[in-house]
Amino acid sequence: MADFTIRKIAVLTEEIHHDGGPVPGEPRRRAAALALVKNPFAGTFVETIQPAMDDLKPLGLELTDRLVAALGGDVSVIDSYGKGAIVGSDGEIEHGALWHVPGGYAMRERLGASKAIVPSAMKVGAFGSSLDVPLGHTNAAYVRSHFDAMVVGMPDGPRPNEILFCLAMACGGRIHSRMGGLEAWQVKGEDGLR
């Protein structure tokens, strides 16, 4: 088993009350849960790392549960998600890719009917780096109103031998979305696209 010892967890919540136009009837809510963990592969090349995804599954579920709670506990109003990772400078981007299954599938498990791919971003970054975590609709990738990103980071990480793993969710599309295309109320949720 790979040792991804947690140094720190943080949850960031946002309520967007205004974005330059009329004040919406209800604010848009977004949240991100971040964990700074030890990178067991830092400083060396390990050929076979894929089994370590299983070791990260509990972290994916824990961060997902914290996000759901931060957004009020009602999964039926969460309709946007994304994930990301910043690998410290002694690691490689492939170490961030370990998050694809444990991060994405944890959100799908907790949210229920989620057909669309979980958007993802990762990079190798220095201490204090930030990451734009992409967000997309949970059931239909073509819902333009839900194309968004949430900037995340921790000022004290990742250290060179750490990884910052992140999950993000939102309730509703962008404030004042007016770019046309498939609307959230038109989603069929059959193929992850429409």
N, C-alpha and C positions, 0 to 999 in steps of 0.2 A: 504494500500500500504506500502511495505517495503521501507525504506529510505536508498538507497545506494549512499549517498552523495560522489561526486568525490572530492578527495583531489589533485590528480595529474594524468596527462596523459603523456606518453612518447612514441615516435616512434623511433625504432632502425632500421637502414638499413645497409645492408652489400652487398658489391660486392666482390666476390671471384675471383681474377685474376689468382691465381696460387695455386696448391695444391701438389707440389712435382714432377709433371711430366711436359709435354709440356704445354705451355701457351695456353689456349683455345681461339678460335676465338672471343668469346663473354663471358664476365664474368657471373658467376651465381649470381643472385640477390635474397636476402632473406630480409624479414622485419618482425618486430614484433611490435604490438601496445599493450601497457600496461596501465592499469588504477588501481590506488590505491583508493579504495572506503571504506566507513564506512561499517562495518558488523553489520546490525541491529539485528542479533541474537547472537552476542558475549556475553559471560558470562552467558548464560542461555540455557536451553534445550527447544526448541519449537517443538512440535509434527508435526504440519502441516506447512511446509515451501515451498512446491512445487508451490503455487500460486505466490511466489516472483520471479519465472522465468519470468513472464510477465513484472515485473518492470525492469528487466535487458535488455529487448529487445532493447530499444533505445540505450543503451550503446554498445550492440553488433553491431548494425548498424553503430554507430559513429566510433568505432574502425575499422570496416571493411572498411568504406569509407576512413579513414586515411591510411590504408594499401594499398588499391588500388591506391590512389594518390601517396604514397611513392614509389610504384613500377612502376610509369609512367602513370597510368590511363587506360591502355589497359588490360581489364580482359581476353582477349583471350590468353595472354602470361603467365598468372598465372595458374600453373598446380599442385600446391602443397599447402597443408594447414594443420594446427593443432591448438590446443587450450590448455589452461592450467590455473591453479589457485593455488595460495599460500594463505592459510588461516592463519591469525595471531593466536597467541597462545591462545587467549581467545575464539576461535571458534572451529569448528569441520570440518572434511574433507567433510561432507555432505553439508556444506555451499559452498564449492568449486564446488560440483556437480550441484549446481544451474546454472552453466555456460553452461552445456551441450546443452540445447535447444537454449537459446538466443545467445550464441557464435557461435555454429555450424550452425544454421539455418540462421543467418545473413550473414555468408560467402556464403552459398549456394544461398541465395536470390540474392546477388550482383554478384556472379560469373556465375549464370545461370546453365547450365547443369553440375551438380556435383553429381555423383552417389555414390562415395565411402564414407565410414564412415570417419568422421573427427577424426583423432587420438587425444588422450587427455591424459594429466597427471595432477595430483593434489596432494597436500600434505598440511599438517599443518607445518608451518615453522616460525622460529624466524626472528627478524628484520635483514634485509640484506640477506635473503635466496635467492638462485637462483633455477631455475627450468629448466630442459631439456624438452622443448616443442617438442613432436614428430611431424614430418612432413610425409605426405604420399600423393600420387597422388590423384588428385581431382576426377578422374573417375574410377580408377581401383586400388584396394588395393594391387594387386600382382605385381605392377611395382617396382622392386627392386631398380632401379636407383634413386627413389625418397624417399627411406627410409632414414631418416635423423632426426636431432634434432637441435634446436636452443636454446642456453642457454640465459635465460632472468632473470632479477631481477632489483630491484631498491635499492640503498644503504640505503634509509631512510624508508623502509617499507618491508613487511607490519608491521604496529604497531599491538599490541595484539588485538585491536578491528577493524582491517581492513582486507580486502581481496585484493590481487593483481589478477586481471583478465587479461588474455593475449590471443591474437589471433596472428597467424603467417602465412605467405604465402611465397612462393618462385616461381621463374621462372626457370624451368629446373631442371634436376636431378643433382646428385653429380658430381663435376668435376672428370673426369677420371673414371666414373662408368664402371665396367667391371665384374660384378657378374652374368651376364646372366639372364635368366628368361624372363618374358614378358617385351618387350620394349615399351616405350611410344608411338611410332608410330604404334604399333600393337593393341592399346586399342580399344575395341568396345564400351565401355561405356554403356553397357546394364544392368548389374546387380551389379555394384559397385565393382566387383572382377577382371574382365578381360576386 
